[in-house]
Amino acid sequence: MPPTGSLIPADAPFSAQQEAWLAGFIAGIAAAGRRSGAADDAPAATIDVLYGTQTGNAEVLADELVAGARARGLGGTATALDDVTPERLAAMSHVVVVTSTYGEGEMPDNAGLFWEALQADTAPRLEALRYAVLGLGDRGYDDFCQAAKLIDTRLEQLGATRLHDRLDCDVDFEEPAAQWTAGVLERLAAETGASAPATEASPAAPSRSRWNKRNPYRSRLAVNRLLSSPRSAKEIRHYEFDLGDSGITYEAGDALAVVPVNADALVATLLEHLGAAGDEESAELLRTGREIRTPSKELIADLVDRAPSSELASVVAHGDRSDLDSWLWGRDVLDLLRDAGPAAPGLAELLPLLRPLQPRQYSIASSPLAHPDRVHLTVASVRYGRYEGVASTYLADRVDSGVGVFVQPNASFGVPADDDAPMIMIGPGTGIAPFRGFLHERAARGAAGRNWLFFGDQHRETDFVYEDELTGLRERGVLTELDLAFSRDQAEKVYVQTRMRERSRELYSWLEEGAHLYVCGDASRMAKDVEAALLGVIAGQRGRGDDDAAEYLARLRRAKRYVRDVY
């Protein structure tokens, strides 16, 4: 699903204010065109659904909300938050914001520019605006639904009036989100006197696959192949899932969600510790329904109360989140129960404190044009002493029949629609996954656009995954440039951002020629370091300072030419 481009080029000679005015002017013309139909067909009111998304869930909900609005005789449009300026927001009458939260309480990638403008002192007053906010998040994180909370509060500060109370959804968001959406639309329809169109069928909600979290497709794992060398410090594997007669379709850039199963040995050890060995019903629940590797916040709080003299309680008492994270690394639920000693809860008390076992999402490493009947993944198996990653080791070691899977669309992360547009991909380690799919896609389409990949890992000899394949793509002319950074092959560590700086002139030249730039991989360090290097490249080549570089990068974001898939 290719991104939608902006009508304003990234190198257009406009200031941020001028660009915002022009974007609003163009949007106004487009809106006028949409309203040019007969007065009899005009909706009672129009609802603008603005979404911020990292993985695509918020966008799907936004599209469904718009369809629900139209079915009730309301007008509706769905727009990414970053495509809305404060001036355009001030011209809206009814807004629903649907947003996830990224990282440690941050805005998702397509909402950062919106939030920056909204919290500025120059943001306009919004007394004429009625709004509601829906947050998507995970209660396992301290900053649960923080992006939604911030936007909700800021809109109120600017004078807007809540149409409906904010809802903060946990990982199982579908049912509460649907109920909340129905309540918002009913209230808006009642206030405006809207009613469902009688002359023609209401627009249907965008079609969704019948395979989802509640109904995953049972796929045959057709290929499980070690990519990294057996001598590597890492274990990176290539998987291929047979789609059979599922009817599943996907796009390069989407993610595949895998429904994991906990290891029998860990479940048995946990039940034995709890004095419930042989309890088959509880064993099945723990195998397939509860998170027993990563302790929940609720369990941690409960254990601190029960065992105030435990090591865990001592770490928590210091109040340093990073210290707690370090202490928890390599420890699972069983470790914490042992630490609490006789004060630990029994099985009946423990179960409500465990989080539901969630699907794990992985960037798809294939293109449907090259592999329509299979989905490929590139996954690093997590092994740390007795501690093992739930899904990664399930795939590597324990799949005996089918694997529950479903596709998670990611409309904002895809190959350029223009086959002539250059493409720059930065993906060290398993971050190469989507770019393998991108390259296969471009090869299958016969795209003429140049392609440049930055890839790296620890050692070339043991960690250069897909080396033969990338070499073949270079020889065929599909991969124009390949820059490699193997950090531990020399005394001074070299990373992908090092290679970016070394090729500053060429990198900036590609951006000036319309290149789309993609980043995939670790969000905590790599993605931030890459962005810092990118800003340095832009500032160095333009020679106009840091503010100008930040504005240039913001224009790339608005044009959907700088996008990330980070985790």
Secondary structure as the mmCIF struct_conf table of DSSP 4:
data_model
#
loop_
_struct_conf.conf_type_id
_struct_conf.id
_struct_conf.beg_label_comp_id
_struct_conf.beg_label_asym_id
_struct_conf.beg_label_seq_id
_struct_conf.end_label_comp_id
_struct_conf.end_label_asym_id
_struct_conf.end_label_seq_id
HELX_LH_PP_P HELX_LH_PP_P1 PRO A 2 SER A 6
BEND BEND1 LEU A 7 ILE A 8
TURN_TY1_P TURN_TY1_P1 ALA A 10 ASP A 11
BEND BEND2 PRO A 13 PRO A 13
HELX_RH_AL_P HELX_RH_AL_P1 ALA A 16 ARG A 34
TURN_TY1_P TURN_TY1_P2 ARG A 35 ARG A 35
BEND BEND3 GLY A 37 GLY A 37
HELX_RH_3T_P HELX_RH_3T_P1 ALA A 39 ASP A 41
BEND BEND4 ALA A 44 ALA A 44
STRN STRN1 THR A 46 GLY A 52
BEND BEND5 GLN A 54 GLY A 56
HELX_RH_AL_P HELX_RH_AL_P2 ASN A 57 ALA A 71
TURN_TY1_P TURN_TY1_P3 ARG A 72 GLY A 73
STRN STRN2 GLY A 75 ALA A 80
HELX_RH_3T_P HELX_RH_3T_P2 LEU A 81 ASP A 83
HELX_RH_AL_P HELX_RH_AL_P3 PRO A 86 ALA A 90
TURN_TY1_P TURN_TY1_P4 ALA A 91 ALA A 91
BEND BEND6 SER A 93 SER A 93
STRN STRN3 HIS A 94 SER A 100
STRN STRN4 TYR A 102 TYR A 102
TURN_TY1_P TURN_TY1_P5 GLY A 103 GLY A 105
STRN STRN5 GLU A 106 GLU A 106
HELX_LH_PP_P HELX_LH_PP_P2 MET A 107 PRO A 108
TURN_TY1_P TURN_TY1_P6 ASP A 109 ALA A 111
HELX_RH_AL_P HELX_RH_AL_P4 GLY A 112 LEU A 118
TURN_TY1_P TURN_TY1_P7 GLN A 119 GLN A 119
BEND BEND7 ALA A 120 ALA A 120
TURN_TY1_P TURN_TY1_P8 ASP A 121 THR A 122
HELX_LH_PP_P HELX_LH_PP_P3 ALA A 123 ARG A 125
TURN_TY1_P TURN_TY1_P9 GLU A 127 ALA A 128
STRN STRN6 ARG A 130 LEU A 136
TURN_TY1_P TURN_TY1_P10 ARG A 139 GLY A 140
BEND BEND8 TYR A 141 TYR A 141
TURN_TY1_P TURN_TY1_P11 ASP A 142 CYS A 145
HELX_RH_AL_P HELX_RH_AL_P5 GLN A 146 GLN A 157
TURN_TY1_P TURN_TY1_P12 LEU A 158 GLY A 159
STRN STRN7 THR A 161 ARG A 162
BEND BEND9 LEU A 163 HIS A 164
STRN STRN8 LEU A 167 CYS A 169
BEND BEND10 VAL A 171 ASP A 172
HELX_RH_AL_P HELX_RH_AL_P6 GLU A 174 THR A 192
TURN_TY1_P TURN_TY1_P13 GLY A 193 GLY A 193
BEND BEND11 ALA A 198 GLU A 200
HELX_LH_PP_P HELX_LH_PP_P4 ALA A 201 SER A 207
BEND BEND12 ARG A 210 ARG A 210
BEND BEND13 ASN A 212 ASN A 215
STRN STRN9 TYR A 217 LEU A 226
BEND BEND14 SER A 228 SER A 228
TURN_TY1_P TURN_TY1_P14 PRO A 230 ARG A 231
BEND BEND15 SER A 232 LYS A 234
STRN STRN10 ILE A 236 ASP A 242
TURN_TY1_P TURN_TY1_P15 GLY A 244 ASP A 245
BEND BEND16 SER A 246 SER A 246
TURN_TY1_P TURN_TY1_P16 ALA A 252 GLY A 253
STRN STRN11 ALA A 255 VAL A 259
HELX_RH_AL_P HELX_RH_AL_P7 ASP A 264 HIS A 273
TURN_TY1_P TURN_TY1_P17 LEU A 274 GLY A 275
TURN_TY1_P TURN_TY1_P18 ALA A 277 GLY A 278
HELX_RH_AL_P HELX_RH_AL_P8 GLU A 280 THR A 288
TURN_TY1_P TURN_TY1_P19 GLY A 289 GLY A 289
STRN STRN12 ARG A 290 ARG A 290
BEND BEND17 ARG A 293 THR A 294
HELX_RH_AL_P HELX_RH_AL_P9 LYS A 297 ARG A 306
TURN_TY1_P TURN_TY1_P20 PRO A 308 SER A 309
BEND BEND18 SER A 310 SER A 310
HELX_RH_AL_P HELX_RH_AL_P10 GLU A 311 ALA A 317
TURN_TY1_P TURN_TY1_P21 HIS A 318 GLY A 319
HELX_RH_AL_P HELX_RH_AL_P11 ARG A 321 LEU A 328
TURN_TY1_P TURN_TY1_P22 TRP A 329 GLY A 330
HELX_RH_AL_P HELX_RH_AL_P12 VAL A 333 ALA A 340
HELX_RH_3T_P HELX_RH_3T_P3 GLY A 341 ALA A 343
BEND BEND19 ALA A 344 ALA A 344
HELX_RH_AL_P HELX_RH_AL_P13 LEU A 347 LEU A 350
HELX_RH_3T_P HELX_RH_3T_P4 LEU A 351 LEU A 353
BEND BEND20 LEU A 354 LEU A 354
HELX_LH_PP_P HELX_LH_PP_P5 ARG A 355 ARG A 355
STRN STRN13 PRO A 356 PRO A 356
HELX_LH_PP_P HELX_LH_PP_P6 LEU A 357 PRO A 359
STRN STRN14 ARG A 360 SER A 363
STRN STRN15 ILE A 364 ILE A 364
BEND BEND21 SER A 366 SER A 366
TURN_TY1_P TURN_TY1_P23 PRO A 368 ALA A 370
TURN_TY1_P TURN_TY1_P24 PRO A 372 ASP A 373
STRN STRN16 ARG A 374 ALA A 380
HELX_LH_PP_P HELX_LH_PP_P7 SER A 381 VAL A 382
STRN STRN17 ARG A 383 TYR A 384
TURN_TY1_P TURN_TY1_P25 GLY A 385 ARG A 386
STRN STRN18 TYR A 387 GLU A 388
HELX_RH_AL_P HELX_RH_AL_P14 VAL A 390 THR A 393
HELX_RH_PI_P HELX_RH_PI_P1 TYR A 394 ARG A 398
BEND BEND22 SER A 401 SER A 401
STRN STRN19 GLY A 402 GLN A 408
TURN_TY1_P TURN_TY1_P26 ALA A 411 SER A 412
BEND BEND23 PHE A 413 PHE A 413
BEND BEND24 ALA A 417 ASP A 418
TURN_TY1_P TURN_TY1_P27 ASP A 419 ASP A 420
BEND BEND25 ALA A 421 ALA A 421
STRN STRN20 MET A 423 ILE A 426
HELX_RH_3T_P HELX_RH_3T_P5 GLY A 429 ILE A 432
HELX_RH_AL_P HELX_RH_AL_P15 ALA A 433 ARG A 445
TURN_TY1_P TURN_TY1_P28 GLY A 446 GLY A 446
BEND BEND26 GLY A 449 GLY A 449
STRN STRN21 ASN A 451 ASP A 457
BEND BEND27 GLN A 458 GLN A 458
HELX_RH_AL_P HELX_RH_AL_P16 ARG A 460 ASP A 463
TURN_TY1_P TURN_TY1_P29 VAL A 465 TYR A 466
HELX_RH_AL_P HELX_RH_AL_P17 GLU A 467 GLU A 475
TURN_TY1_P TURN_TY1_P30 ARG A 476 GLY A 477
BEND BEND28 VAL A 478 VAL A 478
STRN STRN22 GLU A 481 PHE A 486
TURN_TY1_P TURN_TY1_P31 SER A 487 ARG A 488
BEND BEND29 ASP A 489 GLU A 492
HELX_RH_AL_P HELX_RH_AL_P18 VAL A 496 GLU A 502
TURN_TY1_P TURN_TY1_P32 ARG A 503 ARG A 503
HELX_RH_AL_P HELX_RH_AL_P19 SER A 504 GLU A 512
TURN_TY1_P TURN_TY1_P33 GLU A 513 GLY A 514
STRN STRN23 HIS A 516 GLY A 521
TURN_TY1_P TURN_TY1_P34 ALA A 523 ARG A 525
HELX_RH_AL_P HELX_RH_AL_P20 MET A 526 ARG A 542
BEND BEND30 ARG A 544 ARG A 544
HELX_RH_AL_P HELX_RH_AL_P21 ASP A 546 ARG A 558
TURN_TY1_P TURN_TY1_P35 ALA A 559 LYS A 560
STRN STRN24 TYR A 562 VAL A 566
#
